[in-house]
Amino acid sequence: MSETSLEEYRQLVEKQGWALMDIVQSVALGDMDAKVEIPEGIEVLSELAVGVEMMIDDLREMLAEQERAGAELARRALQLSTAAEVSRASSSILRLDELLPQAVELIRDRFNFYYVGIFLLDEGGQRAVLQAGTGEAGRQMLEAGHALEVSDTSMIGGCVLHKEARIALDVGEEPVRFNNPFLPDTHSEMALPLLSLSEPVGAMTIQSTKMAAFSEGDVAVLQTMADQLATAIANARLFEQTQATLSYAEALYEGSERVVRATTIDDVLQALVHSTLLQRLTRSTINLFDRPWGDERPESMTVVAAWERDAASAAPEGKRLSVSVGVRHMLDQFPATHWFDRDEPRIVRDIATDEHIDERTRILFAEQLGLQSMMIFPLVAGEQWIGVLAAQGNVALDVGEAEIRQITALTEQSAAVIQSLRLLQEAQTRAHREQALREIAAVVAASTDLVAGLPAITEHLCQLIPLDVLTLATYTPGEPEYTLFASPNMRDSEAAPSNMRDSEAAPSNMRDSEAAPSNMRDSEAALGAETKADHFARPGIYLPVEGTCPGWVITHREPWLEADIRQEMLFLEDEQLVSEGIISRLSLPLLVGEQVVGTINLTSTQPSAFTEAHLLFLQQVADQMASALDRSRLLQETRSALTEAEATHRAYLQRGWRDYLRQQETLQQGAFLYDRTQGATVLDGLAEPVAGLWLPEMERALAEGLVAATGNGDDGERRTGLAIPIVLRGQTIGVLGVDDPAGEHRWSEDDRAVIEAVGRQLAQALENARLLGETQLRAQRERIIGDIASRVRASMDMKNILQTTVRELGIALGTDRAFIRLNPDTQPSEKP
């Protein structure tokens, strides 16, 4: 090689060598984009250039790998940071409505996802219901109540069903994914189960607009966050359940305490209402059966307590919601009775759609009363089903099982309290009835008839039964009519049918009381009493036994109990009674032995106002009144007999005094006079001419049988006189008088009292003297008869007997002659 060629070679090596050095330095300074040109001509440098190029490629790959590793590390750090924040939120927030929205927003923002949502299982575990979702799509789905079935029909349903994550890197290739119209830009989706103690409580959906947006690392980290959320959800639910249990226990304790403290059934209902959701409903009632519901259904139930929430505003227009305490419902006519259950409550959340409600009940509650929901809880005390707690609302009912359990627990306790209160009330009622019976018996016993005592009887009865009208009928056995007695101020139009009102125009079977027998006309007032309604028949109207309710009772000798007269009008008076507002009726016979002497009739403006219990009590009242009527009849007969005896005695007394005065000529011919002007002597008809002494006041006293006075300075007459009749057992036998011819004496009340007292004593003394005289005369006669009889019986000879008899008779009687003549032709006399 020439020197020129060598130099050129050296320069070429140096040039290509420095070119390679520049590239190496550029790479060393970080220029990984430097391009290595492979020199030609020098094989060593060409190989070196190839080596440098390979080294640079290795450096580029190594740096890219380092960059990827750093990015992954940063991503993992971000995921762990997000997981830590989710964990902190899970441990610090116990309210799911706060925790879940915060968690989905945090995950979406930190990972730059398209959408994140959380589903929770419903109570039945059949549906996954969206509870939180990000963005506008989440808001719309929450408002729509978005939910998915737990099944393989969706990624969320499948991951919950199989308790494993489901990932779709390309949603277009996923066969079971739910195509959500609210999220049209989703290209990849991940569904992660929310597991607590290996059991699913829900699922989390994560969606991205990128294809294949999730790696295995993403799944692992996000599953960790899902597990943390599941634990937090379980804790939050446990906390909510604990709080709910605590609130339930507190409410149950408070309600139980109020129930136990209740002193009335109304207090029990108030405690139930204000301690439970019943206060959100329209009304609640406690209804008790007439007897415990066992093998046989009771006949009726009665509203014993009622509560209404602002009934005026809660009632729809034209609907009647109010309910009255004391109303009695016949169970065979009451709607939904067949739906009652002894062992469990009945809940109707919406009457319009509930399949258990029959059409009749639906029409009554929904259309007529405007109600939409209903609850019925059985009241069982011990082994006895005594009634139901019923509640209704005018809106559809949103009630949970816990609230139902609370009401059920309180009603079970309330049933025992109600039964105790009921027994106490029944004992008190029995005591009141017994007291009323005693007071009625006292009233009846103190009255000679029922007129004066009937208002008091009515007052006692009104305190025990829903009585509006009380009347009484009397009846004479065998008669075709009875007499209905009523208040004398009764309106003519009431109690009797319109064709029975006017006694003057009434037919013969409805005569006025003036034509009544004497035993039906003695009472001056009607036997009736007005209570709440001014409703009575006219006093003393005669009504036929046939065709009337009291007549039926008289004929059959049985009570008549009618819950609603309007259902079937059977008697003549029913139409008139219904027109006047009378609805229910009870009529009982008044029995004396086997005979009906009348009826007691009770009516009310309330349906089913009278019960079998009332019947038993009122029958005792009827027995007392029957005894009173019988006593009145016996008293009337006794009075009649006494009046007749007194009249007979007065006639006898008058005849006795007439005979006595006839025998005592001294008493018959004259008067007896004390005259202070004549030396204070007593003149009689024999000693002095006083037989014609009849002063004007004496004549008036004798004629009128009353005290009479003359003068006394009032009539201008000078003399004054005072006279009283001498009365003995209603018969005037003389006159006792005093006078002052000078007119100086004024007769005072004391004077009258003195002379009246002297007159009474004088009458008794004269009667005693007369009776003594008669007694002495009878004794004398008996002695004479005895003497004659003894002398006659002393002889055994017929002639001597006859001679002794006429001689002794003549001597005893002081007659001039006495004779006995025997007739040998005597024949037995014959009655004409």
C-alpha positions in Angstrom: 0.0 0.0 0.0 1.4 3.4 -1.0 1.8 6.2 1.4 -1.2 7.9 -0.2 -3.4 5.0 0.1 -2.5 4.5 3.8 -3.3 8.1 4.6 -6.6 7.9 3.0 -7.3 4.7 4.9 -6.3 6.3 8.1 -8.5 9.3 7.5 -11.5 7.0 6.6 -11.0 5.1 9.8 -10.8 8.3 11.8 -13.9 9.7 10.2 -16.0 6.6 10.7 -14.6 6.1 14.2 -15.5 9.7 15.2 -19.0 9.2 13.7 -19.5 6.2 15.8 -18.2 8.1 18.9 -20.7 10.9 18.2 -23.6 8.5 18.1 -22.4 6.8 21.4 -22.1 10.2 23.1 -25.6 11.2 21.9 -27.0 8.0 23.2 -25.1 8.6 26.5 -26.7 12.0 26.7 -30.1 10.4 26.3 -30.8 10.8 22.6 -32.3 7.4 22.1 -33.4 8.4 18.7 -29.8 8.6 17.3 -29.5 6.6 14.1 -26.3 4.5 13.5 -25.1 4.5 10.0 -23.1 1.4 9.1 -19.9 2.4 7.4 -18.6 0.6 4.4 -15.1 -0.2 3.4 -13.8 -1.0 6.8 -15.2 -4.3 8.0 -14.2 -3.8 11.6 -15.9 -0.5 11.8 -19.0 -1.9 10.1 -19.2 -4.7 12.7 -18.6 -2.1 15.4 -21.4 0.1 14.1 -23.7 -2.9 14.0 -22.8 -3.6 17.6 -23.4 0.0 18.6 -26.8 -0.1 16.9 -27.7 -3.3 18.7 -26.6 -1.8 22.0 -28.7 1.3 21.4 -31.8 -0.9 20.6 -31.2 -2.8 23.8 -31.0 0.5 25.7 -34.2 1.7 24.1 -36.0 -1.5 25.1 -34.7 -1.4 28.6 -35.7 2.3 29.1 -39.2 1.5 27.7 -39.5 -1.4 30.1 -38.4 0.8 32.9 -41.0 3.4 31.9 -43.8 0.8 31.7 -42.8 -0.5 35.1 -42.9 3.0 36.5 -46.3 3.7 35.1 -47.6 0.4 36.4 -46.2 1.2 39.8 -47.8 4.6 39.8 -51.1 2.9 38.8 -50.8 0.4 41.6 -50.0 3.2 44.0 -53.1 5.1 42.8 -55.2 2.0 43.2 -53.9 1.3 46.7 -54.5 4.9 47.6 -58.0 4.7 46.3 -58.6 1.5 48.2 -57.3 3.1 51.4 -59.7 6.0 50.9 -62.6 3.6 50.3 -61.5 1.6 53.4 -61.4 4.8 55.5 -64.8 5.9 54.2 -66.2 2.4 54.9 -65.0 2.4 58.5 -66.1 5.9 59.2 -69.5 6.2 57.4 -72.3 3.9 58.7 -75.1 5.3 56.6 -75.4 3.5 53.2 -77.0 6.5 51.6 -73.8 8.4 52.3 -71.2 5.7 51.9 -72.2 4.2 48.5 -72.5 7.4 46.5 -69.1 8.6 47.9 -67.5 5.2 47.0 -68.7 5.1 43.4 -67.7 8.7 42.7 -64.2 8.1 44.3 -63.5 5.0 42.1 -64.7 6.6 38.9 -62.7 9.8 39.4 -59.5 8.1 40.5 -59.5 5.5 37.7 -61.1 7.7 35.1 -63.8 5.2 34.4 -66.9 5.8 32.4 -69.4 4.6 35.0 -69.4 3.0 38.4 -72.6 1.6 40.1 -73.4 -0.4 43.2 -76.4 -2.9 43.5 -77.7 -4.4 46.7 -80.0 -7.4 47.0 -83.6 -6.9 48.0 -85.1 -8.6 51.1 -86.0 -11.7 49.1 -82.6 -11.9 47.5 -84.2 -12.2 44.0 -83.3 -8.9 42.6 -80.2 -6.6 42.6 -81.4 -3.0 43.1 -79.3 -0.1 42.1 -78.4 2.0 45.2 -75.7 4.3 43.9 -74.5 5.3 40.4 -72.2 8.0 39.0 -73.2 10.8 36.6 -76.4 11.7 34.9 -76.9 8.1 33.9 -76.8 7.0 37.5 -79.3 9.7 38.6 -81.8 8.6 35.9 -81.5 4.9 36.8 -81.9 5.6 40.5 -85.1 7.6 39.8 -86.3 4.8 37.6 -85.7 2.2 40.3 -83.3 0.2 38.1 -83.0 -3.4 39.2 -81.7 -6.7 37.7 -82.8 -10.3 38.3 -80.3 -12.5 40.1 -79.7 -14.8 37.2 -77.4 -15.3 34.2 -79.4 -12.8 32.1 -77.0 -10.0 33.1 -73.4 -9.7 34.2 -74.5 -8.2 37.6 -77.1 -11.0 38.1 -74.5 -13.7 37.1 -71.8 -12.4 39.3 -74.2 -12.4 42.3 -75.6 -15.8 41.5 -72.2 -17.4 41.1 -70.3 -15.2 43.6 -67.5 -14.4 41.1 -66.3 -11.5 39.0 -67.5 -11.2 35.4 -65.3 -9.2 32.9 -66.2 -8.2 29.4 -63.2 -6.6 27.6 -65.4 -6.1 24.6 -69.0 -5.8 25.5 -70.0 -6.5 22.0 -68.7 -10.0 22.4 -70.4 -10.6 25.8 -73.5 -12.8 25.3 -75.2 -12.3 28.6 -74.6 -8.6 29.2 -77.5 -6.2 29.9 -77.5 -3.6 27.2 -78.2 -0.5 29.2 -79.7 2.4 27.2 -78.4 4.9 29.7 -74.7 3.9 29.0 -74.3 3.8 25.3 -70.5 4.4 25.2 -69.5 1.4 27.3 -67.0 -0.9 25.5 -65.7 -2.9 28.4 -67.4 -3.8 31.7 -66.5 -5.5 34.9 -69.0 -6.9 37.5 -67.6 -7.7 40.9 -69.6 -9.5 43.7 -70.0 -7.8 47.1 -69.3 -10.7 49.5 -69.7 -10.6 53.2 -68.8 -13.8 55.0 -68.8 -15.5 51.6 -72.4 -14.5 51.0 -73.4 -12.0 48.4 -75.0 -8.7 49.5 -74.8 -7.1 46.0 -72.5 -6.3 43.2 -70.4 -3.4 41.7 -70.4 -2.6 38.1 -67.4 -0.7 36.5 -67.6 0.4 32.9 -65.1 2.0 30.5 -65.2 3.5 27.1 -61.9 1.7 26.2 -61.6 -1.7 24.8 -59.9 -4.2 27.1 -59.6 -1.6 29.8 -59.1 -4.1 32.7 -56.1 -6.2 33.6 -55.9 -9.0 36.2 -54.3 -6.5 38.5 -57.2 -4.2 38.1 -59.6 -7.0 38.9 -57.6 -7.9 42.0 -57.4 -4.4 43.4 -61.0 -3.5 42.6 -62.2 -6.8 44.1 -60.4 -5.8 47.3 -62.3 -2.6 47.3 -65.5 -4.4 46.6 -64.8 -6.7 49.6 -64.2 -3.7 51.7 -67.4 -2.2 50.6 -69.2 -5.5 51.2 -67.9 -5.5 54.7 -68.9 -1.9 55.2 -72.3 -2.6 53.8 -72.8 -5.5 56.1 -71.6 -3.4 59.1 -73.9 -0.5 58.0 -76.8 -2.9 57.7 -75.9 -4.4 61.0 -75.8 -0.9 62.5 -79.1 0.0 60.9 -80.6 -3.2 62.2 -79.2 -2.6 65.6 -80.5 1.0 65.6 -83.8 -0.3 64.2 -83.9 -3.0 66.9 -83.1 -0.5 69.5 -85.8 1.9 68.3 -88.2 -1.1 68.0 -87.4 -2.1 71.5 -87.8 1.4 72.8 -91.0 1.9 71.0 -92.2 -1.5 72.1 -91.3 -0.8 75.7 -92.9 2.6 75.6 -96.0 1.2 74.0 -96.0 -1.7 76.4 -95.7 0.6 79.4 -98.6 2.8 78.1 -100.7 -0.3 77.5 -100.0 -1.7 81.0 -100.9 1.7 82.5 -104.2 1.9 80.6 -107.3 2.2 82.8 -109.8 2.0 79.9 -109.9 0.3 76.6 -109.8 3.7 74.9 -106.4 4.3 76.7 -105.2 0.9 75.2 -106.1 2.1 71.7 -104.4 5.4 72.2 -101.3 3.7 73.4 -101.3 1.4 70.3 -101.8 4.3 67.9 -99.2 6.6 69.3 -96.6 3.9 69.7 -96.9 2.4 66.2 -97.5 3.3 62.5 -101.2 3.3 63.2 -100.9 7.0 63.7 -100.2 7.3 60.0 -103.5 5.7 59.1 -106.9 7.3 59.0 -108.6 5.5 61.8 -108.3 2.6 64.2 -110.9 0.8 66.3 -111.0 -2.0 68.9 -113.9 -4.3 68.3 -114.9 -7.0 70.8 -117.1 -10.1 70.0 -120.2 -10.7 72.0 -118.6 -14.0 73.0 -115.1 -15.5 72.4 -114.7 -16.9 68.8 -114.1 -20.6 69.2 -115.7 -23.5 67.3 -118.7 -21.3 66.6 -118.5 -17.8 65.2 -119.9 -15.0 67.5 -123.1 -13.2 66.4 -121.8 -9.7 66.6 -118.9 -7.4 67.5 -119.1 -4.0 69.2 -116.9 -1.0 68.7 -115.5 -0.3 72.2 -112.9 2.3 71.3 -112.2 4.4 68.2 -109.5 6.8 67.1 -109.5 9.0 64.0 -106.7 11.2 62.6 -108.2 14.5 61.8 -111.3 12.9 60.3 -112.6 16.1 58.9 -109.6 16.7 56.6 -108.7 13.1 56.0 -112.1 12.1 54.7 -112.5 12.5 50.9 -115.3 14.7 49.8 -118.6 13.0 50.2 -117.2 10.1 52.2 -118.2 9.3 55.7 -115.4 8.0 57.9 -116.5 8.7 61.4 -117.3 5.7 63.6 -119.2 5.7 66.9 -118.2 3.8 70.0 -120.9 1.4 71.0 -122.0 0.5 67.4 -122.8 -3.2 67.1 -122.1 -5.0 63.9 -123.7 -8.4 63.1 -120.9 -10.6 61.8 -123.0 -12.3 59.2 -123.6 -8.9 57.6 -120.2 -7.3 58.2 -117.8 -7.2 55.1 -114.5 -9.0 55.3 -115.5 -11.0 58.4 -114.5 -14.2 56.5 -111.0 -12.7 56.2 -110.5 -12.6 60.0 -107.8 -14.9 61.3 -107.0 -15.9 64.9 -103.3 -16.6 64.4 -102.0 -13.9 62.2 -102.7 -10.3 61.1 -104.2 -9.4 57.8 -102.6 -6.6 55.8 -104.1 -5.0 52.8 -101.7 -2.6 51.3 -104.0 -1.6 48.5 -107.7 -2.5 48.6 -108.1 -1.8 44.9 -105.6 -4.5 43.8 -105.5 -7.0 46.7 -106.7 -10.4 45.5 -108.0 -11.4 48.9 -110.6 -8.7 49.0 -114.0 -9.6 47.6 -115.9 -7.2 45.4 -118.5 -6.2 48.0 -115.8 -5.3 50.5 -113.9 -3.4 47.8 -116.9 -1.3 46.9 -117.7 -0.5 50.5 -114.2 0.5 51.6 -112.8 1.9 48.4 -115.8 3.6 46.7 -118.1 4.4 49.5 -115.7 5.2 52.3 -112.7 6.3 50.2 -110.3 3.9 51.9 -107.3 2.3 50.2 -105.6 0.2 52.9 -106.6 -1.9 55.9 -105.0 -3.9 58.7 -106.7 -6.4 61.0 -104.9 -7.8 64.1 -106.5 -10.5 66.2 -106.9 -9.9 69.9 -106.3 -13.2 71.7 -106.2 -13.3 75.5 -104.9 -16.7 76.7 -106.8 -19.2 74.6 -109.7 -16.9 73.9 -110.1 -14.9 70.7 -112.0 -11.9 72.0 -112.0 -9.4 69.2 -109.9 -7.5 66.6 -107.9 -4.3 66.2 -108.9 -2.8 62.8 -107.2 0.1 61.1 -107.8 1.8 57.7 -106.1 4.4 55.6 -107.1 6.5 52.7 -103.8 6.0 50.9 -101.9 2.8 49.9 -100.0 1.4 52.8 -96.2 1.2 52.9 -95.4 -1.0 55.9 -92.5 -3.3 56.7 -92.4 -6.6 58.5 -90.7 -5.0 61.5 -93.6 -2.5 61.9 -96.1 -5.3 61.6 -94.2 -7.4 64.2 -94.3 -4.4 66.6 -98.0 -3.9 66.3 -98.5 -7.7 66.6 -96.5 -7.8 69.8 -98.4 -4.9 71.3 -101.8 -6.3 70.3 -100.9 -9.6 72.0 -100.2 -7.7 75.2 -103.1 -5.4 74.7 -105.5 -8.3 74.4 -104.7 -9.4 77.9 -105.1 -5.9 79.3 -108.4 -5.5 77.3 -109.6 -8.8 78.7 -108.8 -7.7 82.3 -110.4 -4.3 81.7 -113.4 -6.0 80.1 -113.8 -8.4 83.1 -113.4 -5.4 85.4 -116.0 -3.5 83.4 -118.3 -6.4 83.4 -118.0 -6.7 87.2 -118.6 -3.0 87.5 -121.6 -3.2 85.1 -123.0 -6.1 87.2 -122.5 -4.0 90.3 -124.2 -1.0 88.6 -127.0 -3.2 87.4 -127.4 -4.7 90.9 -127.4 -1.2 92.3 -129.9 -0.1 89.7 -132.1 -3.1 90.5 -132.0 -2.3 94.2 -132.8 1.3 93.5 -135.5 0.4 91.0 -136.9 -2.1 93.6 -136.8 0.7 96.2 -138.7 3.0 93.8 -141.2 0.4 92.9 -141.7 -0.6 96.5 -142.1 3.0 97.7 -144.7 3.7 95.0 -148.4 2.7 95.2 -148.3 2.7 91.4 -145.7 3.1 88.7 -146.6 6.6 87.7 -144.5 8.4 90.3 -141.6 5.9 90.1 -141.2 5.4 86.3 -139.1 8.6 85.7 -136.6 7.4 88.3 -136.6 3.9 86.7 -136.0 5.4 83.3 -133.1 7.5 84.6 -131.4 4.3 86.1 -131.9 2.4 82.9 -130.5 5.1 80.7 -127.2 4.9 82.6 -126.9 1.2 81.7 -128.3 0.8 78.2 -128.7 3.0 75.1 -132.3 3.7 75.7 -134.2 6.5 73.9 -137.9 5.6 74.6 -139.5 3.6 77.4 -143.2 2.8 77.5 -145.3 0.4 79.5 -148.5 -1.5 78.6 -151.0 -3.0 81.0 -153.2 -5.9 80.1 -156.1 -7.7 81.6 -155.9 -11.5 80.8 -158.5 -12.5 78.3 -159.0 -9.1 76.8 -158.5 -8.4 73.1 -156.7 -5.1 73.8 -154.0 -3.7 76.0 -153.5 -0.1 77.2 -150.3 1.7 76.3 -149.5 4.4 78.9 -147.2 7.2 78.0 -146.2 10.7 79.0 -149.1 13.2 79.2 -147.1 15.9 77.3 -146.5 13.5 74.5 -147.1 14.7 71.0 -150.2 13.2 69.5 -148.4 12.0 66.4 -145.9 9.7 68.2 -145.7 6.0 69.2 -149.0 4.9 67.7 -149.5 4.4 63.9 -151.2 7.3 62.1 -154.3 5.3 61.8 -154.4 4.9 65.6 -153.9 8.5 66.8 -157.3 10.1 67.2 -159.2 8.3 69.9 -162.4 10.1 69.0 -162.3 8.7 65.4 -160.6 5.4 66.4 -162.4 2.1 65.9 -163.8 0.2 68.7 -160.6 -1.8 69.2 -158.8 1.4 70.0 -161.0 3.2 72.5 -159.9 6.2 74.6 -158.9 5.6 78.1 -162.2 7.1 79.4 -163.8 3.9 78.2 -161.2 1.8 79.9 -162.1 -0.5 82.8 -161.6 0.9 86.2 -158.4 -1.1 86.8 -156.8 0.7 83.8 -157.9 4.3 84.6 -156.9 4.9 88.2 -153.6 6.5 87.3 -154.0 10.2 86.6 -150.8 10.3 84.6 -149.5 7.9 82.0 -147.2 5.1 82.8 -144.4 6.1 80.5 -141.2 8.1 80.6 -139.4 10.4 78.2 -135.7 9.8 77.7 -133.6 11.2 74.9 -136.5 11.5 72.4 -139.8 13.1 72.8 -141.5 10.0 71.6 -144.6 8.4 73.2 -148.1 7.2 72.4 -151.0 9.3 73.7 -151.8 8.5 77.4 -154.2 5.6 77.8 -154.6 4.6 74.2 -156.1 1.2 73.7 -154.3 -0.9 71.1 -155.2 -4.4 69.8 -153.3 -7.4 70.9 -153.2 -8.7 67.4 -150.8 -7.2 65.0 -148.6 -5.2 67.5 -145.3 -6.0 69.1 -146.5 -5.7 72.7 -149.5 -7.9 71.6 -147.1 -10.5 70.3 -145.2 -10.5 73.6 -148.5 -10.8 75.5 -149.7 -13.7 73.3 -146.5 -15.7 73.3 -145.3 -14.7 76.8 -141.8 -14.3 75.4 -139.5 -11.3 74.9 -139.1 -9.7 71.5 -135.6 -8.5 70.6 -135.1 -6.7 67.3 -131.7 -5.3 66.1 -133.1 -3.3 63.2 -136.8 -2.6 62.6 -136.0 -1.3 59.2 -135.0 -4.8 57.9 -138.5 -6.2 58.1 -141.5 -4.3 59.4 -143.7 -6.9 61.0 -146.1 -4.9 63.2 -148.6 -2.2 62.8 -146.6 0.5 64.6 -143.3 -0.2 62.8 -143.6 2.2 59.9 -144.4 5.1 62.3 -141.5 4.1 64.6 -139.0 4.1 61.7 -140.3 7.4 60.5 -139.5 8.9 63.9 -135.9 7.5 63.9 -136.5 4.4 66.1 -134.3 1.5 64.8 -134.0 -1.2 67.5 -136.6 -2.5 70.0 -136.9 -4.8 73.0 -140.2 -5.7 74.6 -140.5 -8.0 77.6 -143.6 -9.6 79.2 -144.7 -8.6 82.7 -145.6 -12.0 84.2 -147.4 -12.7 87.5 -147.3 -16.4 87.8 -148.5 -17.8 84.5 -150.5 -14.7 83.6 -149.3 -11.7 81.5 -150.3 -8.4 83.0 -148.5 -6.1 80.6 -145.2 -5.4 78.8 -142.3 -3.1 79.2 -141.1 -1.6 75.8 -137.7 -0.2 75.1 -136.6 1.4 71.8 -133.5 3.1 70.6 -132.3 5.2 67.7 -129.2 3.0 67.4 -129.1 -0.3 65.5 -128.5 -3.4 67.7 -128.8 -1.3 70.8 -130.0 -4.2 73.0 -128.3 -7.5 73.6 -128.9 -10.8 75.3 -127.1 -9.5 78.3 -129.5 -6.5 78.4 -132.4 -9.0 78.1 -131.3 -10.9 81.2 -131.0 -7.7 83.3 -134.2 -6.1 82.0 -136.2 -9.3 82.7 -135.4 -8.7 86.4 -136.7 -5.1 86.0 -139.8 -6.5 84.3 -140.4 -9.0 87.1 -140.2 -6.1 89.6 -142.6 -4.0 87.6 -145.0 -7.0 87.2 -145.0 -7.4 90.9 -145.6 -3.7 91.3 -148.6 -3.9 88.9 -149.9 -6.9 90.8 -149.5 -5.1 94.1 -151.2 -2.1 92.6 -154.1 -4.3 91.6 -154.2 -5.9 95.1 -154.0 -2.5 96.7 -156.8 -1.3 94.6 -158.9 -4.3 95.5 -158.0 -3.8 99.1 -158.9 -0.1 99.0 -162.2 -0.9 97.3 -162.9 -3.5 100.0 -161.8 -1.0 102.7 -164.0 1.7 101.3 -166.9 -0.7 101.2 -166.2 -1.8 104.8 -165.9 1.8 105.9 -169.2 2.7 104.3 -170.8 -0.4 105.9 -169.3 0.6 109.3 -170.5 4.2 108.9 -174.0 3.0 108.2 -173.7 0.7 111.2 -172.4 3.5 113.3 -175.1 5.8 112.2 -177.8 3.2 112.9 -176.2 2.4 116.2 -176.2 6.0 117.3 -179.7 6.5 116.1 -180.8 3.5 118.1 -178.8 4.6 121.1 -180.2 8.1 121.0 -183.7 6.7 120.6 -183.1 4.7 123.7 -181.6 7.6 125.6 -184.4 10.1 125.4 -182.4 12.6 127.5 -179.7 12.8 124.8 -182.2 12.8 122.0 -184.4 15.6 123.2 -182.0 18.2 124.2 -178.6 19.9 124.0 -176.1 20.6 126.6 -175.1 24.1 127.4 -172.5 25.8 129.5 -173.4 29.4 130.2 -171.0 31.5 132.3 -173.8 34.2 132.6 -176.0 31.6 134.4 -173.6 30.9 137.2 -171.4 28.5 135.2 -174.1 25.7 135.2 -174.6 23.1 132.6 -178.1 23.0 131.2 -179.6 20.0 129.4 -182.8 19.5 127.4 -184.7 18.2 130.5 -183.6 20.8 133.0 -183.7 23.9 130.8 -185.2 24.7 127.4 -182.1 24.4 125.3 -183.3 21.8 122.8 -183.8 24.4 120.1 -180.4 25.9 120.5 -179.0 25.7 116.9 -176.7 28.6 116.1 -175.8 29.3 112.5 -172.2 28.1 112.8 -173.5 24.8 114.3 -175.8 24.2 111.4 -173.0 24.8 108.9 -170.5 22.6 110.8 -173.2 19.8 110.8 -174.0 20.2 107.2 -170.5 20.6 105.8 -168.6 18.5 108.3 -166.0 21.3 108.7 -165.1 23.9 111.3 -167.4 26.9 111.0 -167.1 30.4 112.6 -169.5 33.3 112.8 -168.9 37.0 113.4 -165.3 37.4 114.6 -165.7 41.1 113.8 -165.5 40.5 110.0 -169.2 40.6 109.0 -170.4 43.3 111.2 -172.3 40.9 113.5 -171.7 41.6 117.2 -171.7 38.0 118.5 -169.0 35.5 117.6 -169.2 31.8 117.4 -167.1 28.7 116.6 -168.4 25.2 115.9 -166.9 21.9 114.8 -168.6 18.6 113.9 -168.2 15.7 116.2 -167.0 13.1 113.7 -166.5 9.4 114.5 -164.9 7.3 111.7 -166.2 9.7 109.0 -169.8 9.9 110.5 -171.0 13.2 112.1 -172.8 12.4 115.3 -173.1 15.9 116.7 -171.8 19.5 117.0 -169.5 21.1 119.5 -169.6 24.9 119.6 -168.7 28.0 121.6 -170.0 31.5 121.3 -169.7 35.0 122.7 -173.0 36.9 122.5 -171.2 40.2 123.4 -168.7 39.6 120.5 -165.7 40.4 122.6 -163.8 37.1 121.8 -161.8 36.6 118.7 -161.3 33.0 117.7 -157.6 32.3 117.2 -155.8 29.3 115.7 -155.1 28.0 119.1 -158.9 28.2 119.9 -159.6 26.2 116.8 -156.9 23.7 117.7 -158.3 23.3 121.2 -161.9 22.8 120.2 -160.9 20.4 117.4 -158.8 18.3 119.8 -161.7 18.3 122.4 -164.1 17.3 119.6 -161.9 14.3 118.6 -161.6 13.2 122.2 -165.3 13.8 122.8 -166.2 11.7 119.8 -164.0 8.8 121.0 -165.3 9.1 124.6 -169.0 9.1 123.4 -168.3 6.1 121.2 -166.7 4.3 124.1 -169.6 5.2 126.3 -172.1 3.9 123.7 -170.1 0.8 123.2 -169.9 0.3 127.0 -173.7 0.8 127.2 -174.3 -1.7 124.4 -172.0 -4.1 126.1 -173.7 -3.8 129.4 -177.1 -4.2 127.7 -175.9 -7.3 126.0 -174.5 -8.6 129.2 -177.8 -7.9 131.0 -179.7 -9.7 128.1 -177.4 -12.6 128.3 -177.9 -12.8 132.0 -181.6 -12.7 131.7 -181.6 -15.3 128.9 -179.3 -17.5 131.0 -181.6 -17.2 134.1 -184.6 -18.1 132.1 -182.9 -20.9 130.4 -181.6 -22.3 133.7 -185.1 -22.2 135.2 -186.6 -23.8 132.2 -184.0 -26.6 132.1 -184.7 -27.2 135.8 -188.1 -28.7 135.0 -188.7 -31.9 133.2 -192.5 -31.5 132.8 -193.8 -30.0 129.6 -196.5 -27.9 131.4 -194.0 -26.6 134.0 -191.6 -25.7 131.2 -194.2 -23.6 129.4 -195.4 -21.9 132.6 -191.9 -21.1 133.7 -191.0 -19.7 130.3 -193.9 -17.2 130.0 -193.6 -16.1 133.7 -189.9 -15.5 133.5 -190.1 -13.7 130.1 -192.8 -11.4 131.3 -190.9 -10.6 134.5 -187.6 -10.0 132.6 -189.2 -7.7 130.0 -191.5 -5.9 132.4 -194.5 -6.6 130.2 -198.1 -6.9 131.3 -198.6 -10.2 129.5 -196.6 -13.0 127.9 -198.0 -16.1 126.2 -197.1 -19.3 124.4 -199.6 -21.1 122.1 -198.8 -24.4 120.5 -200.5 -25.3 117.1 -201.2 -29.0 116.7 -201.8 -28.6 112.9 -198.4 -27.2 112.2 -197.2 -28.2 108.7 -193.6 -27.8 107.3 -193.3 -24.6 105.5 -192.4 -24.5 101.8 -190.3 -21.9 100.2 -192.2 -19.8 97.6 
